[in-house]
Amino acid sequence: MEYMLLVRATSGTLFSRALVALCALLAGAAAVAQPPQAVPGLTTQQPPVTPQASPAEPITLDEALARARANEPAFATAVAAAKNAGLDQAIARAALLPSVEAHNQFLYTQGGAGFITNPVKAADPSLASTSAPRFIANNAVHEYVDQASATETIGPQQFNAVSKASASLAVATAELEIARRGLVVTVAGLYFAAATADSRVAVAQRAADEAANLTKLTGQRESAREAARADVVKAQLLQQQRERDLSDAKLAAEKARLDLGVLLFSDPRTPYSVVVPENVAPVPARADVEAALAKNNPELRSALANSHLADLNVTAAWLGYFPSLSLNYSYGIDAAQFGLYNDIGNRNLGYSASATLDIPIWDWFTTRDKVRQSENSRVAARAIVTNTQRKTIAELEEFYAEATAAHDQLDSLNLSVSTAAESLRLTRLRYSAGEATILEVVDAENSLTTTETAREDGLVRYETALANLQLLTGAL
């Protein structure tokens, strides 16, 4: 009996050992089939590398203008128009010089005299020859033309065309300057708008932080039973509004950056930052502004060039009553044989010259109507000149007054910000001491945010007015 129990115990022990070994084997196989698990506190793999954003490239206003001139399509169109106007002037001047061309031509005409019914003429061997053309449009049955031809047309129309081309070049040059200054106005506006948007984000962030601190302060005072629950609710409402203002400010800043980035980069999403000078430039002296305006104003120069072009158009219309002279000289071969000599040994090389004088006689009053059209256009061009002069004077007064007023208000705006900040500090101290209400704190916070926003708007106003004044005088 004891022997049987020992055998059974021994058999059970062996079976349990075998079972444990089989489980260990299966666990090892499963471990091989599955990926290794990370052990807490032990790093088995390198963490993924997060790509770092490229640093924002600082862009000055001058660099922004240079980039915009290379990318803006309207300015590129004005540049192309100015270059084409210069080429038109060269073409008009070339028309005053003789033109030379090599003329090569082969002409074939049906030869032979055909059937001769008169018996007397039929007996004449010269009439049976096929050397004479039957169709008399050309000189021979085979005609070879190889000539160098020089042509010159002389008349007042050609000289007036050169003057018109020069006036058109002056107009295109002035329009190019106008386009350049318009681009400067656009870029400067977007540049300062981007700078202001960033400043507004800073103001909104400061206001949001201030509102969060106020919420924390009211919560502490409520816990100490020094403030009512209404104060906490009011502070929370202010914090929520400031957070929304911050979100809107960031969105506006991103829009401003994209608007300017369209003109600066191939990818508007390229990160960049605008560089605004810390020191505000002073307003230039009035005498210097007037002197610069008298020397360099593209709008007035364009109007004067258009007026001069209108005068030339009137002259060109009147020149339709005048005759024109054309001269032609040709040298080469115009013979029945293509060679220096013909069948009988005479030279085929020769020349011809012609002079043509065209005198207008009757054109059913077309020239008269063209003269009237050009005179009507001249009246309009002169009206544009006088209006441009008046407009330039008014813009000078407006821009200079705007720049002066905006510059004078900068010190007042800075003082208002300092006063509002001090008022907020004192009001918070009074509220902490239980001497002020939450409404006074909120009002002081709103006043500081309003004055800070007004200061940023004042800076943009002055920079814009100064840029307009510099554009008017050609300084920018």
C-alpha positions in Angstrom: 0.0 0.0 0.0 2.8 2.4 0.8 4.5 1.4 -2.4 1.6 2.2 -4.5 1.2 5.7 -2.9 4.9 6.4 -3.5 4.6 5.4 -7.2 1.5 7.6 -7.6 3.2 10.5 -5.9 6.3 10.1 -8.0 4.2 9.9 -11.1 2.2 13.0 -10.2 5.5 14.9 -9.5 6.8 14.0 -12.9 3.6 14.9 -14.6 3.6 18.3 -12.9 7.2 19.0 -13.9 6.4 18.1 -17.4 3.4 20.4 -17.4 5.5 23.2 -16.1 8.1 22.6 -18.7 5.5 22.6 -21.5 4.0 25.9 -20.3 7.4 27.5 -20.2 8.1 26.3 -23.7 4.8 27.7 -25.0 5.5 31.0 -23.2 8.9 31.2 -24.8 7.4 30.5 -28.3 4.8 33.2 -27.7 7.5 35.6 -26.6 9.4 35.0 -29.8 6.3 35.4 -32.0 5.3 38.8 -30.3 7.3 42.0 -30.3 9.1 42.8 -27.1 7.0 44.9 -24.7 8.5 48.0 -23.2 9.5 47.7 -19.6 8.5 50.6 -17.4 11.5 52.7 -16.6 13.6 51.2 -19.4 13.8 52.8 -22.8 14.1 50.2 -25.6 13.7 52.5 -28.6 14.7 56.0 -29.5 11.8 58.5 -29.4 10.6 59.9 -32.7 12.4 63.0 -33.9 9.9 65.9 -34.1 10.8 68.3 -37.0 11.5 71.7 -35.6 9.9 74.7 -37.2 12.2 77.0 -39.1 12.9 80.2 -37.3 11.0 83.3 -38.4 13.0 85.4 -40.8 13.1 89.1 -39.8 11.9 91.3 -42.7 12.5 95.0 -42.8 10.3 97.4 -44.8 12.9 98.0 -47.5 13.4 94.2 -47.9 9.6 93.7 -48.1 9.4 96.4 -50.8 12.2 94.7 -52.8 10.5 91.3 -52.5 7.1 92.8 -53.5 8.6 94.5 -56.6 9.8 91.1 -57.8 6.5 89.3 -57.2 3.6 91.7 -57.7 1.9 91.2 -61.1 0.6 94.8 -61.6 4.0 96.3 -61.1 5.5 93.7 -63.5 3.0 94.8 -66.1 4.0 98.5 -65.6 7.6 97.5 -66.0 6.9 95.7 -69.2 4.9 98.6 -70.5 7.7 101.0 -69.8 10.2 98.7 -71.6 7.9 98.4 -74.6 7.5 102.1 -74.8 11.3 102.4 -75.0 11.4 99.9 -77.8 8.6 101.8 -79.6 10.8 104.9 -79.5 13.7 102.9 -81.0 11.4 101.6 -83.7 10.1 105.1 -84.5 13.7 106.4 -84.8 14.6 103.5 -87.0 11.8 104.4 -89.4 13.6 107.6 -90.3 16.5 105.6 -91.7 16.6 103.8 -95.0 15.6 100.1 -95.0 17.5 97.6 -97.1 16.2 94.2 -98.1 17.3 91.4 -100.5 14.6 90.7 -103.1 14.7 87.3 -104.8 12.0 86.2 -107.2 11.4 83.9 -110.2 8.5 84.7 -112.5 7.1 82.4 -115.2 4.7 83.5 -117.9 3.0 81.5 -120.7 5.1 81.9 -123.8 4.4 81.7 -127.5 2.2 83.7 -129.8 -0.5 81.1 -130.1 -2.3 80.2 -133.4 -1.8 82.8 -136.2 -4.7 82.9 -138.7 -3.2 85.5 -141.0 -1.1 83.6 -143.6 1.2 86.5 -144.2 2.1 86.9 -140.5 2.2 83.1 -140.1 5.1 83.0 -142.5 7.1 85.5 -140.4 9.5 83.3 -138.3 9.8 86.0 -135.6 6.1 85.7 -134.7 6.5 81.9 -134.2 9.1 82.4 -131.5 8.2 81.5 -128.0 10.6 84.0 -126.3 7.9 86.6 -126.0 5.2 86.1 -123.3 1.7 85.5 -124.3 0.5 87.0 -121.0 2.1 90.5 -120.9 2.2 91.0 -117.1 5.9 90.2 -117.0 8.9 91.1 -119.2 9.8 87.6 -120.5 8.7 84.0 -120.3 11.3 83.4 -117.6 12.3 86.3 -115.5 14.8 86.2 -112.6 14.9 89.0 -110.0 17.8 89.2 -107.5 18.1 92.7 -106.1 19.1 94.7 -103.1 16.5 97.4 -102.5 16.8 100.5 -100.3 13.7 102.5 -99.4 13.4 105.8 -97.6 10.1 107.5 -96.8 10.5 111.2 -95.8 7.7 113.3 -94.4 6.6 115.2 -91.3 4.5 112.1 -90.2 7.7 110.2 -89.5 9.3 112.9 -87.4 6.1 113.4 -85.5 6.0 109.6 -84.9 9.3 109.9 -83.1 8.0 112.7 -80.9 4.9 110.7 -80.1 7.0 107.7 -79.2 9.2 109.9 -76.9 6.1 111.3 -75.2 4.6 107.8 -74.8 7.9 106.7 -73.2 7.6 109.7 -70.7 4.0 108.7 -69.9 5.0 105.0 -69.4 7.9 106.0 -67.2 5.6 108.2 -65.0 3.0 105.4 -64.9 5.7 103.0 -63.8 6.6 105.4 -60.9 3.0 105.7 -60.0 2.7 101.9 -60.0 5.8 101.6 -57.8 4.5 104.1 -55.3 1.1 102.4 -55.3 2.9 99.1 -54.5 4.8 100.9 -51.7 1.5 102.1 -50.3 0.1 98.6 -50.4 3.2 97.0 -48.9 3.6 99.6 -46.2 0.0 99.3 -45.2 0.2 95.5 -44.9 3.5 95.7 -43.2 2.3 98.1 -40.5 -0.9 96.1 -40.2 1.1 93.0 -39.5 3.1 94.8 -36.9 0.0 96.2 -35.3 -1.6 92.8 -35.3 1.3 91.3 -33.4 1.1 94.2 -30.9 -2.6 93.6 -30.5 -1.9 90.0 -29.7 0.5 91.1 -27.0 -2.1 93.5 -25.6 -4.8 90.7 -25.7 -2.4 88.3 -24.0 -1.7 90.8 -21.3 -5.4 91.4 -20.8 -6.1 87.7 -20.7 -3.4 87.1 -18.0 -4.7 90.1 -16.0 -8.3 88.7 -16.2 -7.0 85.2 -15.1 -5.3 86.8 -12.1 -8.4 88.7 -11.2 -10.4 85.5 -11.3 -7.9 83.9 -9.0 -8.0 86.9 -6.6 -11.7 86.9 -6.4 -11.7 83.2 -5.7 -9.3 83.7 -2.9 -11.3 86.5 -1.4 -14.5 84.4 -1.7 -12.8 81.5 0.1 -11.8 84.0 2.9 -15.4 85.3 2.9 -14.2 88.8 1.9 -16.1 88.9 -1.5 -19.4 87.7 -2.8 -20.0 85.0 -5.3 -21.0 87.7 -7.8 -17.5 89.0 -7.9 -16.2 85.6 -8.9 -18.8 85.4 -11.7 -18.0 88.9 -12.9 -14.3 88.0 -13.0 -15.0 84.8 -14.9 -17.1 86.6 -17.5 -14.2 89.1 -18.0 -11.7 86.2 -18.3 -13.9 84.4 -20.9 -14.2 87.6 -22.9 -10.5 88.3 -22.8 -9.8 84.7 -24.0 -12.1 85.3 -27.0 -10.4 88.6 -27.7 -7.0 86.8 -27.6 -8.2 84.2 -30.1 -9.6 86.9 -32.4 -6.3 88.8 -32.2 -4.3 85.8 -33.1 -6.6 85.1 -36.0 -6.3 88.7 -37.2 -2.5 88.5 -36.9 -2.4 85.3 -39.0 -4.5 86.9 -41.7 -2.3 90.0 -41.8 0.8 87.8 -42.1 -0.7 85.8 -44.9 -1.8 89.0 -46.8 1.7 90.4 -46.6 3.2 86.9 -47.3 1.4 86.7 -50.7 3.6 89.6 -51.9 6.8 88.5 -50.3 7.2 84.7 -50.7 6.4 82.0 -53.1 4.7 80.2 -50.2 2.6 82.7 -48.1 2.9 80.3 -45.1 6.6 81.0 -44.8 7.4 82.1 -41.2 8.7 85.7 -40.9 8.6 88.6 -38.6 8.4 92.3 -39.3 11.0 94.7 -37.9 9.5 98.0 -36.7 12.1 100.7 -35.7 11.9 101.6 -32.0 12.5 105.3 -32.6 9.7 107.1 -34.5 11.0 109.3 -37.3 10.2 113.0 -37.0 8.0 114.9 -39.4 10.1 116.5 -42.2 10.2 120.2 -42.5 7.4 121.8 -44.6 9.9 123.7 -46.8 11.7 120.4 -47.6 8.5 118.7 -48.4 7.4 121.4 -50.8 10.7 121.5 -52.6 10.7 117.7 -53.0 7.2 117.8 -54.3 8.0 120.4 -56.9 10.9 118.3 -58.2 9.4 114.8 -58.2 5.7 114.1 -58.4 4.8 111.2 -60.8 1.1 112.0 -61.0 1.8 115.5 -62.2 4.6 114.4 -64.5 2.3 111.8 -66.0 -0.5 114.3 -66.5 1.9 116.7 -68.3 3.3 114.0 -70.5 -0.2 112.9 -71.5 -1.0 116.6 -72.3 2.1 116.8 -74.5 1.1 113.5 -76.2 -2.3 114.9 -76.9 -0.7 118.0 -78.6 1.4 115.7 -80.7 -1.7 113.7 -81.7 -3.3 116.9 -82.9 -0.2 117.6 -85.0 -0.3 114.1 -86.4 -3.9 114.5 -87.4 -3.1 117.8 -89.2 -0.2 116.2 -91.0 -2.7 114.1 -92.8 -3.1 117.1 -95.2 0.6 117.1 -96.1 2.2 115.1 -98.8 4.8 112.4 -98.2 7.9 111.5 -100.3 9.2 108.0 -100.8 12.5 107.1 -102.4 13.6 103.7 -103.7 16.8 102.4 -105.2 17.3 98.9 -106.4 20.5 97.2 -107.7 20.8 93.6 -109.0 19.4 91.3 -111.7 16.0 91.5 -113.4 16.5 89.5 -116.6 15.5 86.4 -118.5 18.7 84.7 -117.5 20.0 84.1 -114.0 23.6 85.2 -114.4 25.9 88.2 -114.7 25.6 88.1 -118.6 22.8 87.3 -121.0 22.9 85.3 -124.2 24.5 88.0 -126.3 27.1 88.9 -123.6 25.6 92.0 -122.1 25.7 92.5 -118.3 22.5 91.7 -116.5 23.5 93.7 -113.4 21.8 97.1 -113.2 19.9 99.5 -111.0 16.7 101.4 -110.9 15.6 104.4 -108.8 12.2 105.9 -108.2 10.8 108.9 -106.3 7.1 109.0 -105.3 5.3 112.0 -104.0 1.9 111.3 -102.5 -0.4 114.3 -102.3 -3.7 113.9 -100.4 -6.6 115.3 -102.4 -9.9 113.9 -101.1 -10.7 111.5 -98.2 -14.3 112.3 -97.5 -13.4 114.5 -94.5 -11.6 111.7 -92.7 -8.6 113.8 -91.8 -10.9 116.6 -90.6 -12.7 114.2 -88.3 -9.4 112.9 -87.0 -8.3 116.5 -86.2 -11.5 117.1 -84.2 -11.0 113.8 -82.3 -7.5 114.7 -81.3 -8.6 118.2 -80.3 -11.3 116.8 -78.0 -8.7 114.5 -76.4 -6.4 117.4 -75.9 -9.1 119.4 -74.0 -9.6 116.4 -71.7 -5.8 116.0 -71.1 -5.4 119.7 -70.2 -8.3 119.4 -67.7 -6.5 116.4 -66.2 -3.4 118.5 -65.7 -5.2 121.2 -63.8 -7.1 118.8 -61.7 -3.9 116.9 -60.9 -2.3 120.1 -59.8 -5.2 121.0 -57.5 -5.3 117.4 -56.1 -1.5 117.4 -55.4 -1.8 120.6 -53.4 -4.7 119.3 -51.4 -2.9 116.0 -50.7 0.2 117.8 -49.5 -1.9 119.8 -47.0 -3.9 116.7 -46.0 -0.9 114.3 -45.5 1.3 116.9 -43.8 -1.5 117.8 -41.3 -2.3 114.1 -40.7 1.4 113.3 -40.0 1.8 116.3 -37.7 -1.3 115.5 -35.7 -0.5 111.8 -35.4 3.0 112.6 -34.3 1.8 115.1 -31.7 -0.6 112.5 -30.3 2.0 109.8 -29.7 3.2 111.3 -26.4 -0.4 111.7 -25.2 -1.2 108.1 -26.1 1.9 106.8 -24.2 0.9 109.0 -21.2 -2.7 107.5 -21.3 -1.3 104.0 -21.2 0.9 104.8 -18.2 -2.0 106.5 -16.4 -4.4 103.6 -17.1 -1.8 101.0 -15.9 -1.3 103.0 -12.7 -5.1 103.3 -12.3 -5.5 99.5 -12.6 -2.8 98.9 -10.1 -4.3 101.2 -7.5 -7.8 99.8 -8.1 -6.6 96.3 -7.6 -5.0 97.3 -4.3 -8.2 99.0 -3.2 -10.2 95.9 -4.2 -7.8 93.6 -2.3 -8.3 95.9 0.8 -12.1 95.8 0.3 -12.3 99.5 -0.6 -13.3 99.0 -4.3 -15.9 96.9 -6.1 -15.3 94.4 -8.8 -16.9 96.7 -11.3 -14.2 99.3 -10.7 -11.5 96.7 -11.3 -13.2 95.6 -14.6 -13.6 99.2 -15.7 -9.9 99.9 -15.0 -8.9 96.8 -16.9 -11.1 97.9 -19.9 -9.5 101.3 -19.8 -6.0 100.0 -19.9 -6.8 97.6 -22.8 -8.5 100.5 -24.7 -5.6 102.9 -24.3 -3.1 100.2 -25.3 -5.1 99.5 -28.5 -5.4 103.2 -29.2 -1.6 103.6 -28.8 -1.0 100.9 -31.4 -3.6 102.5 -33.7 -1.9 105.8 -33.2 1.5 104.4 -34.2 0.1 102.9 -37.4 -1.7 106.1 -38.2 1.5 108.1 -37.9 3.6 105.6 -39.9 0.9 105.5 -42.6 0.7 109.3 -42.8 4.4 109.6 -42.9 4.6 107.0 -45.7 2.0 108.8 -47.7 3.9 112.1 -47.3 7.2 110.5 -48.3 5.5 108.9 -51.3 4.0 112.2 -52.4 7.5 113.7 -52.4 9.4 110.7 -53.8 11.3 110.1 -50.6 10.1 106.5 -50.3 
